[in-house]
C-alpha cells in the first residue's frame, strides 16, 4: 500500500485515470509553486511516441522543465524499479535547485516503486527473456492471465492484474527464468533503494464524464496524426510486440496498417481499450492509495483544482520547514 502523507514530503504527485486532466493541472501547479515535472508514465518514456501518449509539447517543456520523457527507444524495456532509481535522482536534483518536484501520471506501479521500493530483481538472461516475451505477446490476454495466476498465485486478489499484459508478462518471465515466483522474490530479496514520502493528489472524474473525455481524446489524437506516427515507428523497424509498441493506440493502428482491421474498427478498439485501462487504473488507486491521497474534483475549473493542490502542498511544505 502507498502510505499516508506525513509532514516531510519529498515530492508532490498528481495521479489519476487517463484523460482525467492530470497534465493540465500539473502544469498549472508547477507555475504557481516553481516546480519541475517528472513524467510518471510508462509510455511517455519512449522516443517517437508523442501523440498517442499525450506527451508534453515542446512549448510546454519550455514553460516548465520536464524529466522522464524520451529516455528509451520503443524496443527497450523500462521497469518500475528503473523509474524509481531515476526519479530519486531527478527529485534530488530538483530539490537541490530549491524547486518543487511534481510527479504526474497514471502509472501507479511507478509511484509505488518510489514510495515502497520493490525487490532488486535478479538478472534475467536476455535471449530467453526476449523469446518468452515474444511468445506471450502473441497470446490472447486471457491466456496470459491464466499463466500469470498459475505461476504466481500469491499475486492474485483485488487489483492484482492491474498494469495489464506487461505486468503479467513480467510475473511469468521471472517465474520461468528464475524458478521462483515474483511474490517469492518480493519476500526474500532486499528492496532496491530507499522509499520517498510524497504528497499525493488523486484527480477523480465520474465514470460517464471520463468516458466522454476518452472519446474526445482519441478523436483528437487521430486528427493530430496518430496513424502516421505509428506508421513511422513501424517503418523504423519497431514491431507491435515491442515494449513500447504494445501500448493502447499503437497496437490497434499497427493491426489496421497490416490490413487486419479497418480504421473505424481500430478507433473503436482504441476507445474501448482506453476505457478498460482507465477502469484498471481506478481500481488500482482505490486499493493502493488506501486513503493516503487528497482527492481533487476533476470536473471543477482548473484554477479551482490548482488552488486545492497548492494550498495543501504549502501546508505540507510549511510543516517540513518547521520540522527542520
C-alpha positions in Angstrom: 0.0 0.0 0.0 1.1 3.6 -0.6 1.2 5.1 2.9 -0.5 8.3 4.0 1.4 11.6 3.6 3.3 12.8 6.6 5.0 16.1 7.3 8.1 15.6 5.2 7.1 15.2 1.6 9.9 15.0 -0.9 7.6 15.5 -3.9 4.1 16.4 -5.0 2.3 13.8 -7.1 -0.8 14.3 -9.3 -2.3 11.0 -10.2 -5.5 9.6 -11.7 -7.0 7.8 -14.6 -6.1 8.6 -18.2 -7.9 11.6 -19.6 -8.7 12.9 -16.0 -6.8 16.2 -16.7 -3.6 15.5 -14.7 -1.2 17.1 -17.1 -3.0 20.4 -17.4 -3.4 20.5 -13.6 0.3 19.7 -13.0 1.4 22.5 -15.5 -0.8 25.0 -13.6 0.5 23.9 -10.2 4.1 23.9 -11.4 3.9 27.5 -12.5 2.4 28.5 -9.1 4.9 26.7 -6.8 8.0 27.0 -9.0 8.0 23.3 -9.9 9.5 20.9 -12.4 7.6 17.9 -13.7 8.6 14.3 -13.6 6.6 12.2 -16.0 5.3 9.1 -14.2 4.1 7.4 -17.4 5.3 4.0 -18.7 4.8 5.1 -22.4 5.9 8.7 -22.4 9.4 7.4 -21.8 9.7 6.3 -25.4 11.1 8.3 -28.2 8.8 8.9 -31.2 5.7 8.1 -29.2 4.3 11.5 -28.7 0.7 11.8 -30.0 -0.6 8.5 -28.6 0.9 9.1 -25.2 -0.4 12.7 -24.8 3.2 13.7 -24.2 4.0 17.3 -23.2 4.6 19.5 -26.2 7.9 21.3 -26.9 6.1 24.6 -25.9 5.0 23.1 -22.5 8.6 21.9 -21.9 9.9 25.4 -22.4 7.4 26.8 -19.9 8.1 24.1 -17.3 11.1 21.7 -17.2 10.1 18.0 -17.7 12.0 14.9 -16.7 11.4 11.3 -17.7 10.4 11.9 -21.3 12.1 10.3 -24.4 14.6 8.3 -22.4 14.2 4.9 -24.1 13.6 3.6 -27.7 10.3 1.8 -28.2 12.1 -1.6 -28.4 13.7 -1.2 -25.0 12.4 -2.2 -21.6 12.0 0.2 -18.6 10.6 -1.1 -15.4 9.2 0.4 -12.2 12.5 -0.2 -10.4 14.4 1.7 -13.0 11.9 4.5 -12.8 12.3 4.7 -9.0 16.1 4.9 -9.3 15.9 7.6 -11.9 13.1 9.5 -10.1 15.1 9.6 -6.9 17.9 11.3 -8.8 15.6 13.8 -10.6 13.8 14.7 -7.3 17.1 15.2 -5.6 18.4 17.5 -8.4 15.1 19.5 -8.4 15.1 19.9 -4.7 18.8 21.0 -4.9 17.6 23.8 -7.2 15.1 24.7 -4.4 12.2 23.9 -6.7 9.3 21.5 -6.2 9.3 18.1 -7.8 5.9 17.4 -9.3 5.3 13.8 -10.4 2.4 13.4 -12.8 0.9 10.3 -14.4 -1.3 7.3 -14.2 1.2 4.5 -13.9 0.5 3.6 -10.3 3.3 1.0 -10.1 5.9 3.7 -10.7 4.5 5.6 -7.7 4.6 2.6 -5.5 8.1 1.7 -6.6 9.2 5.2 -5.5 7.4 5.2 -2.1 7.8 1.5 -1.4 10.8 0.2 -3.5 10.4 -3.3 -5.0 13.0 -6.1 -4.6 16.2 -5.9 -6.5 15.3 -8.1 -9.5 17.7 -11.0 -10.2 19.5 -10.9 -13.6 17.4 -12.5 -16.4 19.1 -14.0 -19.4 18.3 -11.6 -22.4 17.8 -14.2 -25.1 15.4 -16.3 -23.1 13.6 -13.2 -21.9 13.1 -11.9 -25.4 11.8 -15.2 -26.7 9.4 -15.6 -23.8 8.1 -12.1 -24.1 7.5 -12.5 -27.9 5.6 -15.7 -27.3 3.4 -14.1 -24.6 2.8 -11.1 -26.8 1.2 -13.4 -29.4 -1.2 -15.0 -26.8 -4.7 -13.7 -26.0 -4.7 -11.7 -22.8 -6.9 -14.2 -21.1 -4.3 -16.9 -21.7 -1.6 -14.7 -20.4 -3.7 -14.0 -17.3 -4.2 -17.8 -16.8 -0.4 -18.4 -16.9 0.2 -15.4 -14.5 -2.2 -16.7 -11.9 -0.9 -20.3 -12.2 2.8 -19.3 -11.9 2.3 -16.7 -9.1 -0.9 -17.5 -7.1 0.4 -15.2 -4.4 -0.3 -12.2 -6.6 -4.0 -12.8 -7.0 -6.6 -10.7 -5.4 -8.1 -7.2 -5.8 -6.1 -5.1 -8.3 -3.6 -7.9 -8.8 -3.8 -7.9 -12.6 -3.7 -4.1 -12.8 -0.9 -3.0 -15.2 -2.3 -5.3 -17.8 -0.4 -7.5 -20.1 3.0 -6.0 -19.4 2.8 -6.6 -15.6 1.5 -10.2 -16.1 4.3 -10.9 -18.6 6.8 -9.8 -16.0 5.4 -12.3 -13.5 5.6 -15.1 -16.0 9.1 -14.2 -17.2 10.5 -14.0 -13.7 8.9 -17.3 -12.7 10.1 -19.2 -15.8 13.7 -17.8 -15.9 14.4 -18.0 -12.1 12.3 -20.9 -11.0 10.8 -18.6 -8.3 7.6 -16.6 -8.4 7.6 -12.8 -8.3 5.9 -13.0 -4.9 8.8 -15.1 -3.6 11.4 -12.6 -4.8 9.5 -9.7 -3.2 9.5 -11.6 0.1 13.1 -12.8 0.1 15.2 -10.1 -1.7 16.1 -6.7 -0.3 14.5 -3.6 -1.5 16.0 -1.7 -4.4 16.8 1.6 -2.6 15.1 3.8 -0.1 11.5 4.9 -0.3 10.4 8.6 -0.5 7.4 10.2 1.0 5.2 12.4 -1.1 2.0 14.5 -1.0 -0.3 12.6 -3.4 -3.3 14.2 -5.1 -5.8 12.0 -6.9 -7.8 13.7 -9.7 -11.2 12.0 -9.7 -13.7 12.2 -12.5 -17.1 10.5 -12.7 -17.1 7.4 -15.0 -19.5 8.9 -17.5 -17.6 12.1 -17.8 -14.3 10.2 -18.2 -15.8 8.1 -20.9 -16.7 11.1 -23.0 -13.3 12.6 -22.4 -11.7 9.4 -23.7 -13.7 9.6 -26.9 -12.7 13.2 -27.5 -9.1 12.4 -26.7 -8.9 9.5 -29.2 -10.6 11.7 -31.8 -8.1 14.5 -31.2 -5.1 12.0 -31.4 -6.4 10.7 -34.7 -6.8 14.2 -36.2 -3.3 15.1 -34.8 -1.8 12.3 -36.9 -1.5 9.2 -34.7 -1.8 6.8 -37.7 1.2 8.5 -39.3 3.2 8.3 -36.0 2.5 4.6 -35.8 3.4 4.0 -39.4 6.7 5.9 -39.0 7.6 3.7 -36.0 6.8 0.5 -37.9 8.9 1.8 -40.9 11.8 2.4 -38.4 11.7 -1.3 -37.6 9.7 -1.5 -34.4 7.1 -4.2 -34.0 3.7 -4.4 -32.2 5.2 -6.8 -29.6 8.0 -4.4 -28.6 8.0 -3.0 -25.1 6.6 0.4 -26.1 4.6 -0.5 -29.2 2.1 -2.7 -27.3 0.6 0.5 -25.9 -3.1 1.2 -26.5 -3.5 3.1 -29.8 -0.2 1.8 -31.2 -1.1 -1.9 -31.3 -4.6 -1.3 -32.8 -3.3 1.0 -35.5 -0.5 -1.4 -36.3 -3.2 -4.0 -36.9 -5.0 -1.6 -39.2 -1.8 -0.8 -41.1 -1.2 -4.5 -41.5 -4.7 -4.8 -43.2 -6.2 -6.9 -40.3 -8.9 -4.4 -39.3 -10.4 -1.3 -40.7 -9.6 2.2 -39.5 -13.1 2.5 -37.9 -12.6 -0.8 -36.1 -9.2 0.3 -34.9 -10.6 3.6 -33.4 -13.5 1.7 -31.8 -11.0 -0.7 -30.2 -8.7 2.1 -29.0 -11.7 3.8 -27.3 -12.8 0.5 -25.7 -9.3 -0.4 -24.6 -8.7 3.0 -23.1 -11.8 2.8 -21.1 -10.8 -0.6 -19.8 -7.4 0.7 -18.9 -9.0 3.6 -17.0 -11.1 1.1 -15.1 -8.0 -0.8 -14.1 -6.3 2.5 -13.0 -9.4 3.4 -10.9 -9.3 0.0 -9.2 -5.6 0.2 -8.5 -5.8 3.7 -7.0 -8.8 2.7 -4.9 -7.0 -0.3 -3.4 -3.4 1.0 -3.2 -3.7 4.6 -2.1 -5.6 3.4 1.0 -6.8 6.9 2.0 -3.3 8.4 1.6 -4.2 10.9 -1.1 -6.1 14.2 -1.3 -8.9 13.9 -3.8 -9.3 16.7 -6.4 -12.6 17.1 -8.3 -11.5 16.7 -11.9 -14.7 18.4 -13.1 -14.0 21.7 -11.3 -12.4 24.6 -13.1 -8.7 24.2 -13.5 -7.9 27.2 -11.3 -10.1 25.7 -8.5 -8.3 22.3 -8.8 -4.9 24.0 -8.7 -5.9 26.1 -5.6 -6.7 22.8 -3.7 -3.3 21.3 -4.6 -1.3 24.4 -3.9 -3.0 25.1 -0.6 -2.4 21.6 0.7 1.1 21.5 -0.6 2.1 24.7 1.1 0.8 23.4 4.4 2.8 20.2 3.9 5.9 22.2 2.9 5.5 24.5 5.8 5.3 21.6 8.2 8.5 20.3 6.7 10.3 23.6 7.2 9.0 23.7 10.8 10.2 20.2 11.5 13.7 21.2 10.5 
